[in-house]
Amino acid sequence: MNHWMSLLSLIGILSTAVVFGTDMFFLTIGRSALRLASPSAGTEVMGFLQVFADARMPIWGVSAILSNFLLVVLSRSGQRWFYFASLLMLILFVVIYARVSKPINRLQTEAARTGQSLNNGRELQASWDRSVMIRVPLLVVPLLAQCLVASRLGVNVAGALPFEESGAFRRWISTSWHLVRKQPLKRCAFMGTHQGKVKLAVC
């Protein structure tokens, strides 16, 4: 796997992991906490959360989909099917989010901004929770598929950076290693206490 393929693989894994971690948080923690809040408080919290989530999360989804699409195009036949399955699940995730979760987000955001309460706040939150239960398994598939290919091909995190093979990088590593060898870490001895005061250690 060359440098650019390794870099695309790492971007895809990290981007998918961010989206997966966000949904996993709501699945394991957020749902239980919001059930204890009043309907108006739950709507307000979710509404303001969605204001920032809708503005900041799409970059991670787009990055995951784009990197997997490029990997489908550039990979060999054996790897391509893993990335194709990953891409398909990510697209299905976006479809479910747009059809089920997004309309609820819009209602909760509007209610939070205007200070209004929703009569069906509990029902809307329950529907949003069910959509998370569908979205999380869909994200497990692309994350596992990408990690499986990366582990089989031995993706090197440092090797994903093109400057690793440059002469300047090798000289920096060589110089740092020689400095460490010439200046080993000193061992210090603790001298105990005297009249309730700690004596300085001697190195």
C-alpha positions as CSV (number, residue, x, y, z in Angstrom):
1,M,0.0,0.0,0.0
2,N,1.6,3.3,-1.1
3,H,1.7,6.5,0.9
4,W,-1.5,8.0,-0.6
5,M,-3.5,4.9,-0.2
6,S,-2.4,4.6,3.4
7,L,-3.4,8.3,4.0
8,L,-6.8,7.8,2.5
9,S,-7.3,4.7,4.6
10,L,-6.4,6.5,7.8
11,I,-8.7,9.4,6.9
12,G,-11.6,7.0,6.2
13,I,-11.1,5.2,9.5
14,L,-10.8,8.3,11.6
15,S,-13.7,10.0,10.0
16,T,-16.0,7.0,10.3
17,A,-14.8,6.6,14.0
18,V,-15.8,10.2,14.8
19,V,-19.4,9.7,13.5
20,F,-19.6,6.2,15.1
21,G,-18.4,7.6,18.4
22,T,-21.0,10.4,18.4
23,D,-23.9,8.1,17.7
24,M,-22.6,5.5,20.2
25,F,-22.5,8.2,22.9
26,F,-26.2,8.9,22.4
27,L,-27.1,5.2,22.2
28,T,-25.4,4.3,25.5
29,I,-25.6,7.5,27.5
30,G,-27.6,10.3,25.9
31,R,-30.9,8.3,25.6
32,S,-30.9,7.3,29.2
33,A,-30.1,10.8,30.4
34,L,-32.7,12.5,28.3
35,R,-35.4,10.1,29.5
36,L,-34.9,11.6,33.0
37,A,-35.3,15.2,31.8
38,S,-38.7,16.9,31.3
39,P,-40.0,17.0,27.7
40,S,-39.3,20.7,27.4
41,A,-35.8,20.4,28.8
42,G,-35.0,17.4,26.6
43,T,-36.2,19.2,23.5
44,E,-34.2,22.3,24.4
45,V,-31.0,20.3,25.0
46,M,-31.4,18.3,21.8
47,G,-32.3,21.3,19.8
48,F,-29.2,23.3,20.7
49,L,-27.0,20.1,20.3
50,Q,-28.4,19.7,16.8
51,V,-27.5,23.3,15.9
52,F,-23.8,22.6,16.3
53,A,-24.0,18.9,15.2
54,D,-25.6,19.9,11.9
55,A,-23.0,22.5,11.3
56,R,-19.9,20.5,12.3
57,M,-20.6,16.8,11.7
58,P,-21.1,16.8,8.0
59,I,-17.4,17.3,7.3
60,W,-16.7,14.0,9.0
61,G,-19.4,12.2,7.0
62,V,-18.3,13.7,3.7
63,S,-14.6,12.8,4.5
64,A,-15.5,9.2,5.3
65,I,-17.6,8.8,2.1
66,L,-15.1,10.5,-0.2
67,S,-12.1,8.6,1.1
68,N,-14.0,5.2,0.8
69,F,-15.1,6.2,-2.7
70,L,-11.5,6.9,-3.8
71,L,-10.3,3.7,-2.2
72,V,-13.0,1.7,-4.2
73,V,-11.6,3.3,-7.4
74,L,-7.9,2.9,-6.6
75,S,-7.8,-0.4,-4.7
76,R,-7.1,-3.8,-6.1
77,S,-10.0,-6.2,-6.7
78,G,-9.6,-8.1,-3.4
79,Q,-9.7,-4.9,-1.3
80,R,-12.3,-3.1,-3.4
81,W,-15.2,-5.2,-2.1
82,F,-14.5,-4.3,1.5
83,Y,-14.4,-0.6,0.6
84,F,-17.5,-1.0,-1.5
85,A,-19.4,-2.5,1.4
86,S,-18.1,0.3,3.6
87,L,-19.2,2.9,1.1
88,L,-22.6,1.3,0.7
89,M,-23.3,1.3,4.5
90,L,-22.1,4.9,4.8
91,I,-24.5,6.0,2.1
92,L,-27.4,4.0,3.7
93,F,-26.5,5.7,7.0
94,V,-26.9,9.2,5.3
95,V,-30.2,8.2,3.8
96,I,-31.6,7.1,7.1
97,Y,-30.3,10.2,8.8
98,A,-31.9,12.4,6.2
99,R,-35.2,10.6,6.1
100,V,-35.7,9.9,9.8
101,S,-33.4,11.9,12.0
102,K,-33.1,15.2,10.2
103,P,-36.8,16.2,10.2
104,I,-36.8,15.6,14.0
105,N,-33.7,17.6,14.4
106,R,-35.3,20.5,12.5
107,L,-38.4,20.5,14.8
108,Q,-36.3,20.3,18.0
109,T,-33.9,23.1,16.8
110,E,-36.8,25.4,15.9
111,A,-38.5,24.8,19.3
112,A,-35.2,25.4,21.2
113,R,-34.5,28.7,19.4
114,T,-38.0,30.1,19.9
115,G,-38.4,28.8,23.4
116,Q,-41.5,26.8,22.6
117,S,-42.4,23.4,23.9
118,L,-43.5,20.5,21.7
119,N,-46.6,18.6,22.7
120,N,-45.1,15.4,21.2
121,G,-41.6,16.0,22.5
122,R,-41.3,12.6,24.1
123,E,-42.6,10.8,21.0
124,L,-40.2,12.7,18.7
125,Q,-37.3,11.9,21.0
126,A,-38.3,8.2,21.0
127,S,-38.3,8.1,17.2
128,W,-34.9,9.8,17.2
129,D,-33.6,7.2,19.6
130,R,-34.9,4.4,17.4
131,S,-33.0,5.9,14.4
132,V,-29.8,5.9,16.4
133,M,-30.3,2.2,17.1
134,I,-30.4,1.6,13.4
135,R,-27.5,4.0,12.5
136,V,-25.0,2.5,15.0
137,P,-25.0,-1.0,13.4
138,L,-24.7,0.6,10.0
139,L,-21.5,2.4,11.1
140,V,-20.0,-0.8,12.7
141,V,-19.8,-2.4,9.2
142,P,-17.7,0.3,7.5
143,L,-15.5,0.8,10.5
144,L,-14.7,-3.0,10.7
145,A,-14.3,-3.3,7.0
146,Q,-11.8,-0.5,6.8
147,C,-9.9,-1.7,9.8
148,L,-9.8,-5.2,8.5
149,V,-8.2,-4.1,5.2
150,A,-5.8,-1.8,7.0
151,S,-4.7,-4.6,9.3
152,R,-4.3,-7.1,6.5
153,L,-2.2,-4.7,4.4
154,G,-0.2,-3.3,7.3
155,V,-1.1,0.4,7.1
156,N,1.8,2.3,8.7
157,V,0.7,5.5,10.3
158,A,4.1,7.1,9.9
159,G,4.4,5.6,6.4
160,A,1.2,7.5,5.4
161,L,3.2,10.7,5.5
162,P,5.3,11.2,2.3
163,F,8.1,13.0,4.1
164,E,9.1,9.9,6.0
165,E,11.4,8.8,3.2
166,S,13.0,12.2,2.7
167,G,16.7,12.7,3.4
168,A,15.9,15.4,6.0
169,F,13.7,13.1,7.9
170,R,16.3,10.3,8.0
171,R,19.0,12.7,9.1
172,W,16.8,14.1,11.9
173,I,16.1,10.5,13.1
174,S,19.8,9.6,12.9
175,T,20.9,12.8,14.8
176,S,18.3,12.3,17.5
177,W,19.4,8.7,18.0
178,H,23.1,9.6,18.4
179,L,22.3,12.3,20.9
180,V,20.2,9.9,23.0
181,R,23.1,7.4,23.0
182,K,25.7,10.0,24.0
183,Q,23.6,11.5,26.7
184,P,21.9,8.6,28.6
185,L,19.3,9.4,31.3
186,K,20.9,10.1,34.7
187,R,20.0,8.0,37.7
188,C,19.1,9.9,40.8
189,A,19.4,8.8,44.4
190,F,17.1,9.9,47.1
191,M,19.0,11.1,50.2
192,G,16.2,10.9,52.8
193,T,15.0,13.5,55.2
194,H,16.6,15.7,57.9
195,Q,14.6,17.5,60.7
196,G,11.4,17.0,58.8
197,K,12.7,18.4,55.6
198,V,13.3,16.4,52.4
199,K,16.9,16.5,51.2
200,L,17.6,17.1,47.6
201,A,18.3,14.1,45.4
202,V,21.8,13.7,44.1
203,C,22.1,12.7,40.4
